[in-house]
């Protein structure tokens, strides 16, 4: 999976003079500095402060999502990216947020949802190589999982079959007659031995004292 989660430098193409005319952008710049230093928790706080000043600032929202993603808060990042997609009218920003939303979903092992996000991102920018790569990987992974699910019941049936006691086939009439004859023969042998032992005890001479 390719991850290209980046922050926006004060609202993309907007001129710095116009950008800094908005009071929250000074806080966004502070958050960007903290983000680049790897201080993601502090950067999150800065972006949240900017959103308190202007809840409609999509740059702050996008950068907040990026900082949360880098801080392994994937579910929160996902929700922030979705918020950007809903609010922005900028097609480039929407594509970036949609793609990063897909990455956040992949990190949460929400495979089907991430595939949908990558497809939407690819519609917004068919030339994006990272989106195509991640979509292909996600589709391959889903194919593997579906194949494993199909094989699992078969393997389970084989294991259950091994555990089942082997059933003996029903005895035929001939086999039953042979068993009965064998039992009668053994019974006769036992009786003969008993009779022989009895005869020996009767015919035994008395001891001469």
C-alpha positions, 0 to 999 in steps of 0.5 A, spaced: 500 500 500 502 506 498 501 512 503 501 519 501 498 523 506 501 530 506 498 537 509 496 543 505 500 549 505 495 554 507 490 553 502 493 550 496 494 556 490 491 561 494 496 567 495 499 568 502 496 575 503 489 573 502 491 567 506 493 570 512 487 575 512 484 569 515 486 569 522 486 562 523 491 561 518 496 563 522 494 557 527 494 553 521 502 555 519 504 553 526 500 547 526 504 545 519 511 547 523 509 542 528 507 537 523 513 537 519 517 536 526 513 530 527 510 533 533 503 530 531 499 531 538 501 538 538 499 539 531 492 536 532 491 541 537 493 547 533 489 545 527 483 544 532 484 551 534 484 554 527 477 550 526 474 553 533 476 560 529 473 558 523 469 551 522 469 551 515 476 552 513 477 545 509 485 546 510 485 546 517 480 540 517 484 536 512 491 538 515 487 535 522 486 529 518 493 528 516 496 529 523 491 524 526 493 519 521 500 520 522 498 519 530 495 512 528 488 515 529 485 512 523 478 512 525 478 519 527 482 521 520 477 517 516 471 522 519 475 528 518 477 526 510 470 525 509 468 532 512 473 535 507 470 531 501 463 533 503 464 541 504 470 542 499 468 545 492 475 544 490 476 538 485 484 537 487 482 537 494 476 532 494 481 527 490 486 528 495 481 527 501 478 521 498 484 518 496 487 519 504 480 516 506 481 510 502 488 509 506 485 510 513 480 505 511 485 500 509 489 501 515 482 499 519 482 493 515 475 496 512 477 493 505 470 494 501 469 501 504 477 502 502 475 500 495 469 504 494 474 510 496 479 508 491 474 508 486 471 515 487 478 518 488 480 515 481 474 518 478 476 524 480 483 523 477 484 517 473 492 519 472 493 518 479 498 512 480 498 511 487 490 511 487 491 505 481 496 501 485 492 501 492 486 500 488 489 494 485 492 491 491 485 492 495 482 488 490 487 482 490 486 482 497 479 481 497 480 476 492 484 472 496 480 473 502 474 471 498 478 465 496 480 463 503 472 463 505 470 458 500 476 453 502 474 454 509 468 450 509 471 444 505 477 444 510 472 444 516 468 438 513 474 434 511 476 435 519 470 433 521 470 427 517 476 425 520 474 426 527 467 421 525 468 414 528 468 409 522 462 406 521 462 398 520 458 395 515 452 391 517 453 384 518 451 379 512 446 373 514 452 368 512 457 372 517 452 372 523 451 364 522 459 363 522 459 367 528 453 363 532 457 356 529 463 359 532 460 360 539 457 353 539 463 350 538 467 354 543 461 352 548 462 345 546 469 345 548 468 348 554 463 343 556 468 337 554 473 340 558 469 341 564 467 333 563 474 331 563 476 335 569 470 331 573 472 324 570 479 325 573 476 327 580 472 321 580 477 316 578 483 319 582 485 314 587 485 315 594 491 316 598 495 310 601 497 312 608 
